[in-house]
């Protein structure tokens, strides 16, 4: 099965990796792809972190609909007792 690389940069990087590792071009590309796939599988949290950052940013930009403190909204007084 053939893989056609039509990017000069991709070709250059693959050849550089092959030269650095002493592997064949095919092996260098195969190992690089395998390592990248494993990293992506392990870093599933990166997407979650990004999502949580976007949610936090959106919440920070939201206008305040109720100016009361959380304790006031929940009904607790300064002593922490329900009112």
ABEGO torsion letter per residue (X at the ends): XBBBBABAAAAAAAAAAAAAAGBBAAAAAAAAAAAAAAAAAAAAAAAAAAAAAAAAAAAAABBBABABBAAAAAGBBAAGBBX
